[in-house]
Amino acid sequence: MAKRSRAQADLAQLKASGETQLSVTDPDARLLSKGDQTVAGYNVQLVVDDKHSLIVASEVINRNDIGHLHAMAKSAKNVLEAKELQALADEGYYSSLELKSCEDDGIVAYVPPSDGNGRLEKQGRFSRKDFKTAQPTLTVVGAAQCCVRCRDAFRTQVAALRSATRAARRSAIRAN
């Protein structure tokens, strides 16, 4: 009877809060899925200044990265009081709507197009990988350009960021 009353109390709590999940061990944790793996945890969004390697903005969410590029980049732009901002993100943030919103707010975002989750291939259907273009660039919705050139720029930015991070760590070690 104790288990049943606890389960009924949990259901009532879910209904009252409007949430779809409840963790009895950690109230803030949610089930997060990526591919075939599901874990109880958090998705932390961070924006780091590439010059000083300092965290500029952060947010803990319980969803995937899609739909957070613009909000996080805009938050960083406001904190830094910058007129323009360049943002570098992985493919999990790719969304043409987010790229357009960034562009409208003076944020140049470098995000490689996502290859998707492989659902189309599993169904025996064609995916974007099956098509090649005659020219080396692809145009994304709106004026946001995310193409082969941008992928190269993305890789260059990632390499520069890693190099700057290593240099900052070395100088911090020397300072101590």
N, CA and C atoms as an extended XYZ file, in Angstrom:
528
Properties=species:S:1:pos:R:3:atomname:S:1:resname:S:1:resid:I:1 pbc="F F F"
N         0.811       -1.197        0.000 N   MET     1
C         0.000        0.000        0.000 CA  MET     1
C         0.855        1.261        0.000 C   MET     1
N         2.010        1.221        0.654 N   ALA     2
C         2.869        2.402        0.728 CA  ALA     2
C         3.373        2.775       -0.667 C   ALA     2
N         3.734        1.760       -1.481 N   LYS     3
C         4.209        2.034       -2.840 CA  LYS     3
C         3.103        2.663       -3.679 C   LYS     3
N         1.897        2.147       -3.528 N   ARG     4
C         0.776        2.671       -4.310 CA  ARG     4
C         0.474        4.122       -3.920 C   ARG     4
N         0.460        4.417       -2.642 N   SER     5
C         0.182        5.804       -2.221 CA  SER     5
C         1.308        6.740       -2.646 C   SER     5
N         2.573        6.251       -2.621 N   ARG     6
C         3.697        7.065       -3.091 CA  ARG     6
C         3.564        7.327       -4.600 C   ARG     6
N         3.186        6.304       -5.352 N   ALA     7
C         3.005        6.456       -6.806 CA  ALA     7
C         1.872        7.438       -7.104 C   ALA     7
N         0.782        7.354       -6.350 N   GLN     8
C        -0.333        8.284       -6.556 CA  GLN     8
C         0.087        9.713       -6.212 C   GLN     8
N         0.881        9.873       -5.165 N   ALA     9
C         1.380       11.204       -4.795 CA  ALA     9
C         2.300       11.753       -5.893 C   ALA     9
N         3.149       10.883       -6.448 N   ASP    10
C         4.041       11.297       -7.538 CA  ASP    10
C         3.238       11.716       -8.764 C   ASP    10
N         2.205       10.965       -9.108 N   LEU    11
C         1.350       11.322      -10.244 CA  LEU    11
C         0.649       12.650      -10.008 C   LEU    11
N         0.192       12.875       -8.794 N   ALA    12
C        -0.458       14.148       -8.467 CA  ALA    12
C         0.535       15.302       -8.585 C   ALA    12
N         1.782       15.068       -8.143 N   GLN    13
C         2.824       16.093       -8.249 CA  GLN    13
C         3.123       16.406       -9.711 C   GLN    13
N         3.202       15.373      -10.562 N   LEU    14
C         3.429       15.582      -11.996 CA  LEU    14
C         2.305       16.397      -12.611 C   LEU    14
N         1.093       16.051      -12.272 N   LYS    15
C        -0.063       16.748      -12.829 CA  LYS    15
C        -0.083       18.214      -12.393 C   LYS    15
N         0.234       18.459      -11.139 N   ALA    16
C         0.224       19.826      -10.611 CA  ALA    16
C         1.339       20.678      -11.214 C   ALA    16
N         2.500       20.058      -11.442 N   SER    17
C         3.640       20.825      -11.954 CA  SER    17
C         3.618       20.987      -13.467 C   SER    17
N         2.890       20.126      -14.165 N   GLY    18
C         2.878       20.196      -15.626 CA  GLY    18
C         4.071       19.503      -16.259 C   GLY    18
N         4.932       18.921      -15.448 N   GLU    19
C         6.098       18.199      -15.948 CA  GLU    19
C         5.666       16.846      -16.515 C   GLU    19
N         6.552       16.238      -17.297 N   THR    20
C         6.250       14.921      -17.856 CA  THR    20
C         7.106       13.833      -17.227 C   THR    20
N         8.115       14.245      -16.445 N   GLN    21
C         9.004       13.287      -15.805 CA  GLN    21
C         9.218       13.675      -14.349 C   GLN    21
N         9.527       12.681      -13.530 N   LEU    22
C         9.796       12.910      -12.119 CA  LEU    22
C        10.927       11.996      -11.688 C   LEU    22
N        11.937       12.558      -11.079 N   SER    23
C        13.039       11.770      -10.542 CA  SER    23
C        12.966       11.848       -9.022 C   SER    23
N        12.870       10.705       -8.382 N   VAL    24
C        12.764       10.698       -6.929 CA  VAL    24
C        14.126       10.907       -6.262 C   VAL    24
N        15.221       10.623       -6.962 N   THR    25
C        16.551       10.810       -6.392 CA  THR    25
C        17.090       12.211       -6.617 C   THR    25
N        16.757       12.822       -7.753 N   ASP    26
C        17.209       14.176       -8.065 CA  ASP    26
C        16.081       14.887       -8.804 C   ASP    26
N        15.365       15.772       -8.142 N   PRO    27
C        14.196       16.407       -8.743 CA  PRO    27
C        14.482       17.189      -10.030 C   PRO    27
N        15.723       17.644      -10.211 N   ASP    28
C        16.045       18.431      -11.403 CA  ASP    28
C        16.498       17.599      -12.589 C   ASP    28
N        16.862       16.353      -12.368 N   ALA    29
C        17.356       15.490      -13.447 CA  ALA    29
C        16.197       15.015      -14.327 C   ALA    29
N        16.497       14.833      -15.619 N   ARG    30
C        15.517       14.327      -16.585 CA  ARG    30
C        16.192       13.274      -17.446 C   ARG    30
N        15.372       12.432      -18.072 N   LEU    31
C        15.915       11.437      -18.988 CA  LEU    31
C        16.343       12.150      -20.267 C   LEU    31
N        17.589       11.974      -20.628 N   LEU    32
C        18.136       12.562      -21.843 CA  LEU    32
C        18.555       11.427      -22.763 C   LEU    32
N        18.140       11.497      -24.022 N   SER    33
C        18.452       10.441      -24.986 CA  SER    33
C        19.355       10.967      -26.082 C   SER    33
N        20.320       10.141      -26.453 N   LYS    34
C        21.171       10.430      -27.603 CA  LYS    34
C        21.472        9.101      -28.253 C   LYS    34
N        20.941        8.933      -29.435 N   GLY    35
C        21.114        7.660      -30.123 CA  GLY    35
C        20.370        6.561      -29.387 C   GLY    35
N        21.078        5.515      -29.053 N   ASP    36
C        20.476        4.380      -28.351 CA  ASP    36
C        20.644        4.467      -26.843 C   ASP    36
N        21.250        5.545      -26.368 N   GLN    37
C        21.573        5.660      -24.950 CA  GLN    37
C        20.655        6.667      -24.258 C   GLN    37
N        20.140        6.301      -23.097 N   THR    38
C        19.307        7.192      -22.300 CA  THR    38
C        19.856        7.225      -20.879 C   THR    38
N        20.078        8.436      -20.365 N   VAL    39
C        20.593        8.594      -19.006 CA  VAL    39
C        19.785        9.662      -18.280 C   VAL    39
N        19.765        9.581      -16.958 N   ALA    40
C        19.169       10.639      -16.154 CA  ALA    40
C        20.262       11.664      -15.915 C   ALA    40
N        19.993       12.913      -16.269 N   GLY    41
C        21.032       13.924      -16.106 CA  GLY    41
C        20.563       15.304      -16.484 C   GLY    41
N        21.532       16.128      -16.871 N   TYR    42
C        21.299       17.523      -17.209 CA  TYR    42
C        21.975       17.839      -18.542 C   TYR    42
N        21.507       18.853      -19.205 N   ASN    43
C        22.163       19.376      -20.395 CA  ASN    43
C        22.557       20.802      -20.048 C   ASN    43
N        23.837       21.043      -19.924 N   VAL    44
C        24.336       22.359      -19.540 CA  VAL    44
C        24.794       23.099      -20.781 C   VAL    44
N        24.280       24.293      -20.961 N   GLN    45
C        24.674       25.154      -22.064 CA  GLN    45
C        25.693       26.161      -21.531 C   GLN    45
N        26.845       26.282      -22.194 N   LEU    46
C        27.877       27.232      -21.794 CA  LEU    46
C        28.311       28.062      -22.982 C   LEU    46
N        28.585       29.329      -22.737 N   VAL    47
C        29.204       30.190      -23.737 CA  VAL    47
C        30.524       30.638      -23.137 C   VAL    47
N        31.609       30.398      -23.877 N   VAL    48
C        32.944       30.712      -23.387 CA  VAL    48
C        33.585       31.757      -24.283 C   VAL    48
N        34.183       32.770      -23.673 N   ASP    49
C        34.912       33.808      -24.396 CA  ASP    49
C        36.220       33.190      -24.889 C   ASP    49
N        36.454       33.213      -26.204 N   ASP    50
C        37.638       32.547      -26.734 CA  ASP    50
C        38.927       33.287      -26.407 C   ASP    50
N        38.864       34.566      -26.110 N   LYS    51
C        40.078       35.330      -25.815 CA  LYS    51
C        40.623       34.991      -24.432 C   LYS    51
N        39.730       34.893      -23.439 N   HIS    52
C        40.162       34.683      -22.064 CA  HIS    52
C        39.754       33.319      -21.503 C   HIS    52
N        39.019       32.536      -22.276 N   SER    53
C        38.520       31.218      -21.860 CA  SER    53
C        37.692       31.291      -20.580 C   SER    53
N        36.886       32.334      -20.487 N   LEU    54
C        36.006       32.505      -19.334 CA  LEU    54
C        34.562       32.217      -19.732 C   LEU    54
N        33.793       31.660      -18.806 N   ILE    55
C        32.381       31.397      -19.059 CA  ILE    55
C        31.632       32.722      -19.025 C   ILE    55
N        30.932       33.028      -20.105 N   VAL    56
C        30.207       34.282      -20.244 CA  VAL    56
C        28.734       34.096      -19.913 C   VAL    56
N        28.168       32.956      -20.297 N   ALA    57
C        26.754       32.676      -20.036 CA  ALA    57
C        26.579       31.179      -19.836 C   ALA    57
N        25.590       30.820      -19.029 N   SER    58
C        25.311       29.402      -18.815 CA  SER    58
C        23.836       29.205      -18.519 C   SER    58
N        23.384       27.998      -18.798 N   GLU    59
C        21.997       27.642      -18.531 CA  GLU    59
C        21.902       26.118      -18.454 C   GLU    59
N        21.111       25.630      -17.521 N   VAL    60
C        20.872       24.194      -17.407 CA  VAL    60
C        19.487       23.926      -17.975 C   VAL    60
N        19.428       23.021      -18.946 N   ILE    61
C        18.157       22.707      -19.599 CA  ILE    61
C        17.936       21.204      -19.557 C   ILE    61
N        16.760       20.788      -19.874 N   ASN    62
C        16.445       19.359      -19.890 CA  ASN    62
C        15.979       18.919      -21.268 C   ASN    62
N        16.570       19.491      -22.304 N   ARG    63
C        16.248       19.146      -23.685 CA  ARG    63
C        17.554       19.085      -24.470 C   ARG    63
N        17.446       18.790      -25.760 N   ASN    64
C        18.649       18.778      -26.580 CA  ASN    64
C        19.064       20.217      -26.929 C   ASN    64
N        20.153       20.353      -27.691 N   ASP    65
C        20.735       21.658      -27.971 CA  ASP    65
C        19.961       22.486      -28.998 C   ASP    65
N        19.182       21.829      -29.850 N   ILE    66
C        18.458       22.553      -30.900 CA  ILE    66
C        17.548       23.596      -30.266 C   ILE    66
N        17.602       24.798      -30.787 N   GLY    67
C        16.744       25.868      -30.289 CA  GLY    67
C        17.387       26.729      -29.218 C   GLY    67
N        18.672       26.494      -28.909 N   HIS    68
C        19.323       27.280      -27.862 CA  HIS    68
C        20.477       28.144      -28.364 C   HIS    68
N        20.839       28.020      -29.608 N   LEU    69
C        21.959       28.785      -30.147 CA  LEU    69
C        21.724       30.280      -30.025 C   LEU    69
N        20.603       30.754      -30.525 N   HIS    70
C        20.331       32.185      -30.536 CA  HIS    70
C        20.244       32.757      -29.122 C   HIS    70
N        19.526       32.075      -28.249 N   ALA    71
C        19.352       32.571      -26.879 CA  ALA    71
C        20.695       32.677      -26.154 C   ALA    71
N        21.530       31.664      -26.293 N   MET    72
C        22.818       31.678      -25.602 CA  MET    72
C        23.769       32.710      -26.220 C   MET    72
N        23.777       32.794      -27.551 N   ALA    73
C        24.648       33.769      -28.213 CA  ALA    73
C        24.199       35.190      -27.888 C   ALA    73
N        22.899       35.422      -27.868 N   LYS    74
C        22.384       36.756      -27.541 CA  LYS    74
C        22.705       37.113      -26.091 C   LYS    74
N        22.597       36.155      -25.198 N   SER    75
C        22.949       36.370      -23.800 CA  SER    75
C        24.415       36.773      -23.681 C   SER    75
N        25.289       36.073      -24.391 N   ALA    76
C        26.713       36.401      -24.377 CA  ALA    76
C        26.965       37.782      -24.965 C   ALA    76
N        26.270       38.101      -26.026 N   LYS    77
C        26.430       39.407      -26.667 CA  LYS    77
C        26.032       40.523      -25.694 C   LYS    77
N        24.969       40.300      -24.945 N   ASN    78
C        24.527       41.303      -23.969 CA  ASN    78
C        25.518       41.435      -22.820 C   ASN    78
N        26.025       40.309      -22.326 N   VAL    79
C        26.988       40.346      -21.216 CA  VAL    79
C        28.267       41.058      -21.641 C   VAL    79
N        28.730       40.761      -22.854 N   LEU    80
C        29.962       41.367      -23.362 CA  LEU    80
C        29.759       42.787      -23.889 C   LEU    80
N        28.494       43.191      -23.982 N   GLU    81
C        28.134       44.509      -24.523 CA  GLU    81
C        28.775       44.723      -25.893 C   GLU    81
N        28.688       43.700      -26.731 N   ALA    82
C        29.281       43.731      -28.065 CA  ALA    82
C        28.234       44.114      -29.107 C   ALA    82
N        28.667       44.836      -30.128 N   LYS    83
C        27.764       45.162      -31.237 CA  LYS    83
C        27.629       43.979      -32.174 C   LYS    83
N        28.723       43.261      -32.359 N   GLU    84
C        28.749       42.078      -33.215 CA  GLU    84
C        29.373       40.931      -32.439 C   GLU    84
N        29.018       39.719      -32.826 N   LEU    85
C        29.538       38.549      -32.132 CA  LEU    85
C        29.680       37.405      -33.113 C   LEU    85
N        30.741       36.626      -32.969 N   GLN    86
C        30.900       35.404      -33.740 CA  GLN    86
C        30.697       34.242      -32.787 C   GLN    86
N        29.824       33.330      -33.159 N   ALA    87
C        29.528       32.173      -32.321 CA  ALA    87
C        29.931       30.899      -33.050 C   ALA    87
N        30.511       29.984      -32.329 N   LEU    88
C        30.970       28.715      -32.862 CA  LEU    88
C        30.278       27.614      -32.072 C   LEU    88
N        29.559       26.729      -32.764 N   ALA    89
C        28.812       25.675      -32.070 CA  ALA    89
C        28.903       24.375      -32.856 C   ALA    89
N        28.640       23.269      -32.173 N   ASP    90
C        28.676       21.980      -32.859 CA  ASP    90
C        27.362       21.730      -33.598 C   ASP    90
N        27.298       20.627      -34.330 N   GLU    91
C        26.147       20.351      -35.197 CA  GLU    91
C        24.844       20.131      -34.444 C   GLU    91
N        24.915       19.881      -33.150 N   GLY    92
C        23.703       19.701      -32.362 CA  GLY    92
C        22.860       20.967      -32.271 C   GLY    92
N        23.459       22.115      -32.557 N   TYR    93
C        22.758       23.392      -32.507 CA  TYR    93
C        22.197       23.815      -33.855 C   TYR    93
N        22.428       23.020      -34.887 N   TYR    94
C        22.037       23.436      -36.234 CA  TYR    94
C        20.526       23.544      -36.382 C   TYR    94
N        20.090       24.732      -36.748 N   SER    95
C        18.687       25.012      -37.031 CA  SER    95
C        18.650       26.263      -37.896 C   SER    95
N        18.008       26.187      -39.044 N   SER    96
C        17.973       27.349      -39.936 CA  SER    96
C        17.269       28.529      -39.269 C   SER    96
N        16.262       28.270      -38.458 N   LEU    97
C        15.574       29.364      -37.750 CA  LEU    97
C        16.497       30.043      -36.742 C   LEU    97
N        17.286       29.243      -36.040 N   GLU    98
C        18.233       29.801      -35.074 CA  GLU    98
C        19.323       30.606      -35.786 C   GLU    98
N        19.811       30.097      -36.909 N   LEU    99
C        20.830       30.814      -37.676 CA  LEU    99
C        20.297       32.148      -38.183 C   LEU    99
N        19.064       32.152      -38.650 N   LYS   100
C        18.439       33.385      -39.132 CA  LYS   100
C        18.260       34.377      -37.984 C   LYS   100
N        17.821       33.907      -36.826 N   SER   101
C        17.662       34.781      -35.664 CA  SER   101
C        19.004       35.383      -35.254 C   SER   101
N        20.052       34.577      -35.288 N   CYS   102
C        21.391       35.078      -34.968 CA  CYS   102
C        21.794       36.169      -35.953 C   CYS   102
N        21.583       35.889      -37.217 N   GLU   103
C        21.944       36.861      -38.245 CA  GLU   103
C        21.197       38.175      -38.049 C   GLU   103
N        19.913       38.094      -37.711 N   ASP   104
C        19.105       39.291      -37.495 CA  ASP   104
C        19.609       40.121      -36.323 C   ASP   104
N        20.255       39.472      -35.348 N   ASP   105
C        20.766       40.176      -34.170 CA  ASP   105
C        22.254       40.500      -34.264 C   ASP   105
N        22.825       40.400      -35.458 N   GLY   106
C        24.236       40.745      -35.631 CA  GLY   106
C        25.192       39.706      -35.077 C   GLY   106
N        24.767       38.467      -35.049 N   ILE   107
C        25.609       37.375      -34.566 CA  ILE   107
C        25.935       36.468      -35.750 C   ILE   107
N        27.217       36.306      -36.027 N   VAL   108
C        27.645       35.409      -37.096 CA  VAL   108
C        27.881       34.048      -36.461 C   VAL   108
N        27.071       33.076      -36.834 N   ALA   109
C        27.151       31.751      -36.229 CA  ALA   109
C        27.780       30.754      -37.200 C   ALA   109
N        28.750       30.017      -36.706 N   TYR   110
C        29.391       28.957      -37.473 CA  TYR   110
C        28.926       27.627      -36.886 C   TYR   110
N        28.016       26.963      -37.603 N   VAL   111
C        27.460       25.694      -37.148 CA  VAL   111
C        27.405       24.746      -38.335 C   VAL   111
N        28.085       23.608      -38.270 N   PRO   112
C        28.022       22.681      -39.397 CA  PRO   112
C        26.635       22.032      -39.470 C   PRO   112
N        26.137       21.785      -40.672 N   PRO   113
C        24.830       21.129      -40.799 CA  PRO   113
C        24.851       19.742      -40.156 C   PRO   113
N        23.769       19.399      -39.529 N   SER   114
C        23.655       18.096      -38.871 CA  SER   114
C        23.398       17.008      -39.905 C   SER   114
N        23.977       15.850      -39.666 N   ASP   115
C        23.733       14.708      -40.549 CA  ASP   115
C        22.455       13.976      -40.162 C   ASP   115
N        21.824       14.405      -39.103 N   GLY   116
C        20.568       13.794      -38.683 CA  GLY   116
C        20.784       12.566      -37.826 C   GLY   116
N        19.710       11.861      -37.590 N   ASN   117
C        19.774       10.706      -36.688 CA  ASN   117
C        19.809        9.367      -37.416 C   ASN   117
N        19.878        9.380      -38.724 N   GLY   118
C        19.958        8.141      -39.490 CA  GLY   118
C        18.620        7.449      -39.683 C   GLY   118
N        17.528        8.102      -39.287 N   ARG   119
C        16.203        7.487      -39.399 CA  ARG   119
C        15.836        7.205      -40.849 C   ARG   119
N        16.151        8.128      -41.758 N   LEU   120
C        15.799        7.928      -43.168 CA  LEU   120
C        16.524        6.726      -43.759 C   LEU   120
N        17.828        6.605      -43.438 N   GLU   121
C        18.590        5.475      -43.960 CA  GLU   121
C        18.027        4.157      -43.440 C   GLU   121
N        17.636        4.131      -42.172 N   LYS   122
C        17.081        2.915      -41.581 CA  LYS   122
C        15.779        2.506      -42.258 C   LYS   122
N        15.056        3.500      -42.795 N   GLN   123
C        13.806        3.226      -43.492 CA  GLN   123
C        14.033        2.932      -44.974 C   GLN   123
N        15.317        2.933      -45.400 N   GLY   124
C        15.638        2.668      -46.793 CA  GLY   124
C        15.383        3.866      -47.700 C   GLY   124
N        15.293        5.048      -47.121 N   ARG   125
C        15.019        6.262      -47.898 CA  ARG   125
C        16.308        7.049      -48.116 C   ARG   125
N        16.264        8.009      -49.025 N   PHE   126
C        17.415        8.863      -49.300 CA  PHE   126
C        17.541        9.919      -48.216 C   PHE   126
N        18.781       10.272      -47.898 N   SER   127
C        19.041       11.367      -46.963 CA  SER   127
C        19.915       12.392      -47.672 C   SER   127
N        20.252       13.468      -46.982 N   ARG   128
C        21.071       14.520      -47.576 CA  ARG   128
C        22.440       13.982      -47.983 C   ARG   128
N        22.946       12.978      -47.278 N   LYS   129
C        24.252       12.406      -47.597 CA  LYS   129
C        24.288       11.779      -48.990 C   LYS   129
N        23.122       11.377      -49.492 N   ASP   130
C        23.058       10.708      -50.785 CA  ASP   130
C        23.138       11.668      -51.971 C   ASP   130
N        23.104       12.964      -51.715 N   PHE   131
C        23.114       13.959      -52.779 CA  PHE   131
C        24.392       14.767      -52.739 C   PHE   131
N        24.935       15.024      -53.885 N   LYS   132
C        26.139       15.847      -54.006 CA  LYS   132
C        25.778       17.057      -54.856 C   LYS   132
N        26.455       18.166      -54.612 N   THR   133
C        26.215       19.358      -55.423 CA  THR   133
C        27.372       19.549      -56.387 C   THR   133
N        27.093       20.183      -57.525 N   ALA   134
C        28.132       20.444      -58.515 CA  ALA   134
C        29.069       21.532      -58.023 C   ALA   134
N        28.548       22.461      -57.224 N   GLN   135
C        29.369       23.542      -56.695 CA  GLN   135
C        29.685       23.248      -55.228 C   GLN   135
N        30.776       23.814      -54.705 N   PRO   136
C        31.186       23.477      -53.346 CA  PRO   136
C        30.385       24.168      -52.235 C   PRO   136
N        29.339       24.920      -52.566 N   THR   137
C        28.591       25.604      -51.518 CA  THR   137
C        27.125       25.209      -51.545 C   THR   137
N        26.517       25.206      -50.400 N   LEU   138
C        25.091       24.959      -50.252 CA  LEU   138
C        24.488       26.182      -49.575 C   LEU   138
N        23.336       26.630      -50.019 N   THR   139
C        22.709       27.787      -49.400 CA  THR   139
C        21.650       27.324      -48.420 C   THR   139
N        21.659       27.915      -47.229 N   VAL   140
C        20.710       27.579      -46.181 CA  VAL   140
C        19.581       28.591      -46.228 C   VAL   140
N        18.425       28.255      -45.646 N   VAL   141
C        17.265       29.135      -45.630 CA  VAL   141
C        17.674       30.520      -45.160 C   VAL   141
N        17.148       31.539      -45.798 N   GLY   142
C        17.478       32.921      -45.450 CA  GLY   142
C        18.842       33.269      -46.000 C   GLY   142
N        19.431       34.307      -45.457 N   ALA   143
C        20.723       34.756      -45.942 CA  ALA   143
C        21.872       34.097      -45.192 C   ALA   143
N        21.559       33.302      -44.185 N   ALA   144
C        22.617       32.634      -43.432 CA  ALA   144
C        23.312       31.633      -44.336 C   ALA   144
N        24.611       31.737      -44.456 N   GLN   145
C        25.382       30.844      -45.306 CA  GLN   145
C        26.091       29.824      -44.428 C   GLN   145
N        25.804       28.576      -44.635 N   CYS   146
C        26.506       27.523      -43.913 CA  CYS   146
C        26.892       26.497      -44.969 C   CYS   146
N        28.107       26.534      -45.402 N   CYS   147
C        28.507       25.769      -46.558 CA  CYS   147
C        29.854       25.113      -46.304 C   CYS   147
N        30.433       24.603      -47.354 N   VAL   148
C        31.745       23.977      -47.238 CA  VAL   148
C        32.748       24.987      -46.704 C   VAL   148
N        32.666       26.226      -47.206 N   ARG   149
C        33.553       27.291      -46.740 CA  ARG   149
C        33.376       27.507      -45.245 C   ARG   149
N        32.127       27.487      -44.773 N   CYS   150
C        31.843       27.689      -43.356 CA  CYS   150
C        32.315       26.497      -42.536 C   CYS   150
N        32.202       25.296      -43.097 N   ARG   151
C        32.712       24.130      -42.367 CA  ARG   151
C        34.209       24.267      -42.154 C   ARG   151
N        34.927       24.736      -43.203 N   ASP   152
C        36.364       24.939      -43.063 CA  ASP   152
C        36.646       26.008      -42.023 C   ASP   152
N        35.866       27.092      -42.045 N   ALA   153
C        36.026       28.149      -41.052 CA  ALA   153
C        35.732       27.610      -39.659 C   ALA   153
N        34.729       26.754      -39.558 N   PHE   154
C        34.370       26.140      -38.276 CA  PHE   154
C        35.552       25.331      -37.747 C   PHE   154
N        36.123       24.508      -38.609 N   ARG   155
C        37.260       23.686      -38.181 CA  ARG   155
C        38.442       24.567      -37.772 C   ARG   155
N        38.670       25.651      -38.511 N   THR   156
C        39.752       26.580      -38.185 CA  THR   156
C        39.493       27.231      -36.833 C   THR   156
N        38.233       27.653      -36.596 N   GLN   157
C        37.876       28.275      -35.323 CA  GLN   157
C        38.047       27.302      -34.168 C   GLN   157
N        37.640       26.045      -34.370 N   VAL   158
C        37.783       25.027      -33.322 CA  VAL   158
C        39.259       24.824      -33.005 C   VAL   158
N        40.088       24.724      -34.041 N   ALA   159
C        41.524       24.526      -33.832 CA  ALA   159
C        42.119       25.722      -33.094 C   ALA   159
N        41.703       26.933      -33.458 N   ALA   160
C        42.205       28.140      -32.792 CA  ALA   160
C        41.757       28.180      -31.342 C   ALA   160
N        40.521       27.801      -31.085 N   LEU   161
C        39.986       27.788      -29.723 CA  LEU   161
C        40.740       26.775      -28.865 C   LEU   161
N        40.989       25.597      -29.412 N   ARG   162
C        41.746       24.586      -28.664 CA  ARG   162
C        43.155       25.070      -28.366 C   ARG   162
N        43.783       25.695      -29.362 N   SER   163
C        45.136       26.208      -29.187 CA  SER   163
C        45.165       27.304      -28.118 C   SER   163
N        44.191       28.214      -28.157 N   ALA   164
C        44.124       29.293      -27.171 CA  ALA   164
C        43.875       28.740      -25.776 C   ALA   164
N        43.047       27.716      -25.678 N   THR   165
C        42.764       27.103      -24.380 CA  THR   165
C        44.017       26.462      -23.805 C   THR   165
N        44.774       25.744      -24.658 N   ARG   166
C        46.019       25.127      -24.196 CA  ARG   166
C        47.005       26.191      -23.732 C   ARG   166
N        47.116       27.284      -24.498 N   ALA   167
C        48.041       28.364      -24.149 CA  ALA   167
C        47.629       29.017      -22.832 C   ALA   167
N        46.327       29.220      -22.642 N   ALA   168
C        45.841       29.826      -21.404 CA  ALA   168
C        46.138       28.922      -20.214 C   ALA   168
N        45.964       27.623      -20.393 N   ARG   169
C        46.261       26.686      -19.308 CA  ARG   169
C        47.741       26.697      -18.965 C   ARG   169
N        48.590       26.726      -20.011 N   ARG   170
C        50.034       26.751      -19.765 CA  ARG   170
C        50.435       28.021      -19.031 C   ARG   170
N        49.883       29.172      -19.428 N   SER   171
C        50.240       30.426      -18.763 CA  SER   171
C        49.711       30.464      -17.336 C   SER   171
N        48.561       29.844      -17.096 N   ALA   172
C        48.009       29.786      -15.735 CA  ALA   172
C        48.875       28.908      -14.850 C   ALA   172
N        49.401       27.832      -15.417 N   ILE   173
C        50.274       26.944      -14.651 CA  ILE   173
C        51.572       27.664      -14.312 C   ILE   173
N        52.122       28.408      -15.298 N   ARG   174
C        53.359       29.164      -15.062 CA  ARG   174
C        53.163       30.247      -14.014 C   ARG   174
N        51.961       30.879      -14.013 N   ALA   175
C        51.681       31.961      -13.066 CA  ALA   175
C        51.636       31.438      -11.639 C   ALA   175
N        51.208       30.193      -11.487 N   ASN   176
C        51.126       29.613      -10.127 CA  ASN   176
C        52.471       29.125       -9.741 C   ASN   176
